[in-house]
Amino acid sequence: MYIFLVPLLVGFAFSSASTFTAAYSARLGKRGGQLVSVLLRDVLGIPVWFLGLALAVRASASQLVATNAASDVFSWFLLAAGSCLQIWAILFIRMRALAPTDRDSLVRQGPYARIRHPIYTGLLCQLAGLVLYVPTLPVILTCLIFIGWILLQVPLEERDLLRRVPGYDGYMQQVPRFFPRLGRK
């Protein structure tokens, strides 16, 4: 029943290992560092943790709480909102999302004007929607582990971004990590 934890955790390990683009680039050159990051995150990390997530959703387990039409609609709203935020963010960072380099530039437009990590914010919305739609122990456990991983992953990424993106330190001081400040621009 908990076999989904294996690909989930292995995928997280690969994704976390991908956050050292600056170090890989210093050792292997720009192309080599980029290739290692792409292989670790895009080829091994994301597909493997996605498999773990899919296995958790498909695991046979009874729902811990009953769902209804209202919770289903709200869960789909969260899933769609999270997806839209991620797509919007990717439109602004373009190739930096797929293949980071040691020469990336800072993006402060679109969702990045209000939050530093809109892709993770979108993922948090999606995880909340998934828990509402499939409230089983495997899904809840997976989503809690996901949140823990995000909280570990983001500081790793920010350390790397501080090394390879000029101006990121000032940006960190001005723009909140996951949720925009209300009433301020």
Secondary structure, 3 states (H helix, E strand, C coil): CCCCHHHHHHHHHHHHHCCCHHHHHHHHHHHHHHHHHHHHHHHHHHHHHHHHHHHHHHCCCCECCCCCHHHHHHHHHHHHHHHHHHHHHHHHHCHHHHCCCCCCCCCCCHHHHCCCCHHHHHHHHHHHHHHHHCCEHHHHHHHHHHHHHHHHHHHHHHHHHHHHCCCHHHHHHHCCCCCCCCCCC
